[in-house]
Amino acid sequence: MELHTDVLLVTANVGSLFDNVGEIERDWLREFFTTVHTHKPCFIALHFQEVGGKDYMVNMAHAENFFWTIESSSEMKDFDRVCVVLILCLHVCFSLVLSLFFSPSLPCFSPTAKEFKSVSGHNKYVGSLDGVATVEKEKFPKNFWPDIKWSRKGYMRTRWIIHNQGLDLVNVHLFHDASNLIACNSSPSVYSTNRQKALRYVINRISDSSYSPLPFFLFGDFNFRLDTQSLVQNLSTSAEVQTVKKDSSNEVEKIIYEEKDNDHKVLLHIETKLFAYLHQAVFRENNGKELLKYDKEIAAFHDVITEEQILFPPSYPYSEDYTKPTQYMNTRCPSWCDRILMSHSTQDIIQRVSTTVNTVSNNITVYQ
């Protein structure tokens, strides 16, 4: 009988947990601990983005309590080896990245020593991480997005041996869509093209000859968006279009789609940071299955990565009002931004194991 180790991977953008302390955090932790209790993994990797929320200086003390609550909970008592990695970016506090690894006994790779070393006790690394031997991290080059003064996005890699199998765990945070109006201009959008360039850079970096290539998981906030131009065309097939431009220039300020009948009710209203669609339920019905055909950004990477079937609704942008957990905000077009991707060699390993492997993305469990 082939032996195996159950692994639980969690990725979440947790900014709203710290910007709205209270109910959201309690519910989030309850779901996480329930998942741990149900599936009883032997190794857990949590990758968080935007730790501390937008007001990092105020919320960081609360973030420390959040970490401690996870580490000290009774549900985690069997994990006697913990590694906490928190990247501090002093110029952009709300983009902090946190990774927590819980393990009974697994070796972690040291890029500087170029060997695996056993993890013991509780280890916490906070700061720029330039001197941390077990973490490889990199911001994207500045020329990836010339209009941005500094890059706050990038990736972080750790390397582990799990039941005699080497494995790379890579936390990724890609660029977002700055304007819904610009996203509608082309297919693919300029933002999608930029994310493709950045993700290809990450894949090339973790696959180069610096270290022996290993099977890998890529998980985090990829900021993948639906093909906005194609989706809007489909949603507004029978609508009348009104384009509003700024008085002082020819720049488009808003696009309004009105139903031809039904008293010309506004069907879709788009501005830079507004995407208000009248029939929002379409993004939730049948887990948004009908919209998956517009989820195209991973297609360019099928030669090297894959993922499990998506069986959950778009993960972004959910309302930050905890009393409306299934409602989307009218800021962006709902999309599957938060993903757990894997190399084909990782999928081959999973398929060789006769039991279930669980991955978690934004509290949604996907079964192999």
C-alpha positions in Angstrom: 0.0 0.0 0.0 1.4 3.4 -1.0 1.9 5.8 2.0 0.8 9.4 1.7 0.6 12.6 3.7 -2.6 14.7 3.7 -1.8 18.4 2.9 -4.1 21.4 3.4 -3.4 24.5 1.4 -5.2 27.8 2.2 -5.0 31.1 0.3 -6.9 34.2 1.2 -6.7 38.0 0.9 -7.5 38.9 4.5 -7.5 42.7 4.4 -11.1 42.9 5.4 -10.5 40.7 8.5 -8.4 43.5 10.0 -10.4 46.4 8.6 -13.6 45.1 10.1 -12.5 43.4 13.3 -15.1 41.1 14.9 -17.6 38.9 13.2 -15.7 38.3 10.0 -12.6 37.1 11.9 -14.7 34.8 14.2 -16.5 33.3 11.3 -13.3 32.9 9.3 -11.5 31.1 12.1 -14.5 28.9 12.8 -14.5 27.7 9.2 -10.8 27.2 9.1 -10.7 25.1 12.4 -13.7 23.1 11.2 -11.8 22.3 8.0 -8.7 21.2 10.0 -10.9 19.1 12.3 -12.8 17.5 9.4 -9.8 16.6 7.1 -7.0 16.2 9.7 -4.1 17.2 7.5 -0.5 16.4 8.5 0.8 19.5 6.9 -0.9 22.9 6.6 0.3 25.9 4.5 -1.6 29.2 4.9 -0.8 32.0 2.5 -2.4 35.4 3.3 -2.2 38.7 1.4 -2.9 42.2 2.7 -2.3 41.2 6.3 -3.2 44.1 8.7 -5.7 45.6 6.2 -5.3 49.1 4.8 -4.5 50.7 8.1 -1.5 48.5 8.9 -0.1 50.7 11.7 -3.3 50.5 13.7 -4.2 46.9 12.9 -0.8 45.1 13.2 -1.2 44.5 17.0 -4.5 42.8 16.2 -2.8 40.8 13.4 -0.4 39.4 16.0 -3.3 38.2 18.1 -4.8 36.7 15.0 -1.6 34.6 14.4 -1.5 33.7 18.0 -5.1 32.5 18.0 -4.4 30.1 15.2 -1.1 28.8 16.7 -2.5 28.3 20.2 -5.9 26.9 19.4 -6.8 23.4 20.5 -7.4 22.4 16.9 -3.7 22.9 16.2 -2.3 21.2 19.2 -0.9 18.3 17.2 1.3 20.6 15.2 4.5 21.1 17.3 6.5 22.7 14.5 5.4 26.1 13.2 7.0 28.5 10.7 5.6 32.0 10.5 6.9 34.2 7.6 5.7 37.8 7.4 7.0 40.1 4.7 7.0 43.8 5.7 6.9 46.4 2.9 7.3 49.7 4.7 6.1 51.8 1.7 2.9 49.8 1.1 1.8 48.4 4.4 -1.5 46.9 3.1 0.3 44.5 0.9 1.9 42.5 3.7 2.2 38.8 2.9 2.0 36.1 5.6 2.7 32.4 5.3 2.2 30.0 8.2 3.4 26.4 7.9 2.3 23.7 10.5 4.0 20.4 10.5 4.6 17.5 12.8 8.1 16.9 11.3 9.0 17.9 7.8 12.4 19.2 6.4 12.5 22.7 4.8 15.0 23.7 2.2 17.6 26.4 2.7 18.5 28.1 -0.6 21.7 29.5 0.9 23.0 26.2 2.2 21.4 24.3 -0.7 20.2 21.6 1.5 17.1 20.6 3.5 17.1 21.2 7.2 14.6 19.9 9.9 12.2 22.4 11.2 11.9 22.4 15.0 9.8 24.4 17.5 8.1 27.7 16.6 9.9 29.9 14.1 8.9 33.5 13.3 10.5 35.7 10.6 9.3 39.3 10.2 10.7 42.0 8.1 12.3 42.2 4.6 13.4 38.5 5.0 16.7 39.3 3.2 18.6 37.1 5.7 16.1 34.3 6.1 17.8 31.1 4.8 14.6 29.1 4.1 12.6 31.7 2.1 13.1 32.9 -1.5 11.1 36.0 -2.3 11.1 38.6 -5.1 9.2 41.6 -6.2 8.4 42.0 -9.9 10.7 44.2 -11.9 9.7 47.8 -12.1 9.4 47.7 -15.9 6.5 45.2 -15.7 4.2 48.1 -14.9 5.9 51.5 -15.7 2.9 53.6 -14.6 3.4 52.3 -11.0 6.0 54.1 -8.9 6.9 51.0 -7.0 6.0 47.3 -7.2 4.2 45.8 -4.3 3.5 42.5 -6.0 5.7 39.4 -6.3 6.1 35.9 -5.1 7.6 33.9 -2.2 8.8 30.3 -2.4 9.6 27.7 0.3 10.7 24.1 -0.5 9.7 21.1 1.5 10.0 17.3 1.7 6.6 15.8 2.3 6.8 12.0 2.7 10.0 11.7 0.7 8.7 13.9 -2.1 10.2 17.4 -2.7 7.6 20.1 -3.2 7.7 23.9 -3.9 5.0 26.0 -2.3 4.8 29.4 -4.0 2.8 32.3 -2.8 1.8 34.7 -5.6 0.2 38.1 -5.6 -0.3 39.6 -9.1 -1.4 43.0 -10.4 -5.1 44.1 -10.2 -7.4 45.9 -12.6 -7.0 49.6 -11.9 -9.9 50.6 -14.0 -13.1 48.8 -15.2 -13.3 51.1 -18.1 -9.8 50.3 -19.4 -10.5 46.6 -18.8 -13.4 46.8 -21.2 -11.3 48.3 -24.0 -9.7 45.2 -25.3 -9.8 41.4 -25.1 -7.5 40.4 -23.5 -7.2 43.6 -21.4 -3.9 45.3 -20.8 -4.2 44.1 -17.2 -4.6 40.5 -18.2 -1.6 40.8 -20.5 0.5 42.2 -17.7 -0.5 39.4 -15.3 0.4 36.9 -18.0 3.8 38.4 -18.2 4.3 38.4 -14.4 3.0 34.8 -14.0 5.3 33.5 -16.7 8.2 35.3 -15.0 7.3 33.4 -11.7 7.1 30.1 -13.5 10.4 30.6 -15.3 12.1 31.7 -12.0 11.0 28.6 -10.1 11.8 26.3 -13.0 15.3 27.7 -13.8 18.6 25.9 -13.1 19.3 27.6 -9.8 17.9 24.5 -8.0 16.7 21.2 -9.1 13.1 21.7 -10.5 10.4 20.1 -8.3 6.7 19.7 -8.5 5.0 22.9 -7.3 1.8 24.5 -6.1 1.2 28.2 -7.0 -1.4 29.7 -4.8 -2.5 33.2 -3.8 -4.3 36.2 -5.1 -3.7 36.0 -8.8 -6.2 38.8 -9.5 -7.4 36.8 -12.5 -10.5 38.5 -14.0 -13.1 37.5 -16.5 -12.7 38.6 -20.1 -14.5 41.9 -19.3 -15.0 43.1 -22.8 -16.6 39.8 -24.0 -18.7 39.4 -20.8 -20.1 42.9 -21.1 -21.0 42.4 -24.7 -22.9 39.2 -23.8 -24.6 40.8 -20.8 -25.8 43.8 -22.8 -26.8 42.2 -26.1 -30.3 43.8 -26.1 -29.4 47.0 -24.2 -29.0 50.6 -25.4 -25.5 52.1 -24.6 -24.8 55.6 -23.3 -21.2 56.8 -23.0 -20.6 59.7 -20.8 -17.3 61.7 -21.2 -15.7 64.3 -19.0 -16.4 67.9 -20.0 -12.7 68.9 -19.9 -11.5 66.1 -22.1 -12.6 63.3 -24.4 -11.9 60.7 -21.6 -14.8 58.3 -20.9 -16.2 58.8 -17.4 -18.9 56.1 -17.4 -20.7 53.7 -19.6 -24.4 53.0 -19.0 -26.4 50.1 -20.5 -30.2 50.5 -20.3 -32.8 47.9 -21.1 -34.8 48.8 -24.3 -38.0 48.0 -22.5 -38.8 47.8 -18.8 -38.8 51.6 -18.6 -35.2 51.8 -19.7 -34.0 50.5 -16.3 -30.2 50.6 -16.0 -28.9 47.1 -16.7 -25.2 47.8 -16.2 -23.3 50.8 -15.0 -19.5 50.9 -15.4 -17.0 53.5 -14.1 -13.4 53.3 -13.1 -14.2 51.6 -9.8 -17.9 50.7 -10.4 -19.4 47.6 -12.0 -23.0 47.5 -11.1 -25.0 44.8 -12.8 -28.8 44.6 -12.3 -29.0 40.8 -12.2 -26.1 40.0 -9.8 -27.5 36.6 -9.1 -26.0 35.3 -12.3 -22.6 35.3 -10.6 -23.9 33.0 -7.9 -26.3 30.7 -9.8 -24.9 27.2 -10.2 -21.6 28.5 -8.7 -21.2 30.9 -11.7 -20.7 27.9 -14.1 -22.0 29.8 -17.1 -19.3 32.4 -16.7 -16.4 30.1 -16.6 -16.0 30.4 -20.4 -14.9 34.0 -19.7 -12.2 32.9 -17.2 -9.4 32.7 -19.7 -6.2 33.9 -18.0 -4.9 30.5 -17.0 -5.3 29.1 -20.6 -1.9 30.6 -21.7 -0.2 28.3 -19.1 -1.7 25.0 -19.7 1.7 23.8 -21.0 3.1 24.0 -17.4 0.2 24.3 -14.9 -3.3 23.0 -14.2 -5.9 23.2 -11.5 -8.8 21.2 -10.1 -12.3 21.8 -11.4 -13.8 25.1 -10.1 -16.9 24.3 -8.1 -17.4 27.5 -6.2 -18.7 31.0 -7.1 -16.3 33.9 -8.0 -14.2 34.6 -4.9 -14.0 38.4 -5.4 -15.3 41.0 -4.5 -17.5 39.8 -1.7 -19.2 42.4 0.5 -17.3 43.4 3.6 -20.6 43.5 5.4 -20.6 40.3 7.4 -24.4 40.2 7.4 -24.3 39.8 3.6 -21.8 37.0 3.0 -23.0 36.0 -0.5 -23.4 39.5 -1.9 -20.8 41.1 -4.2 -19.7 44.7 -4.0 -20.4 46.8 -7.0 -16.8 47.8 -7.4 -15.5 45.1 -9.8 -16.8 42.4 -12.0 -17.0 39.2 -9.9 -14.1 36.9 -10.8 -12.1 33.9 -9.6 -9.1 35.9 -8.3 -8.0 33.5 -5.6 -6.6 30.2 -7.0 -4.6 27.1 -6.2 -2.7 26.0 -9.3 -0.2 23.2 -9.7 2.4 21.8 -12.0 1.5 18.8 -14.1 4.0 16.7 -12.1 2.1 17.7 -8.9 -1.2 16.6 -10.4 0.4 13.3 -11.4 1.5 12.7 -7.8 -2.0 13.5 -6.5 -3.6 11.1 -9.0 -1.3 8.3 -7.9 -2.6 8.6 -4.3 -5.7 6.6 -3.7 -7.1 8.8 -1.0 -8.5 12.4 -1.2 -6.3 15.4 -1.4 -7.9 18.6 -0.1 -7.1 22.1 -1.3 -8.8 25.2 0.1 -9.2 28.5 -1.6 -11.0 31.3 0.2 -12.7 28.8 2.5 -14.0 26.6 -0.4 -12.8 23.0 -0.3 -12.1 21.4 -3.7 -11.9 17.6 -3.7 -9.6 15.6 -6.0 
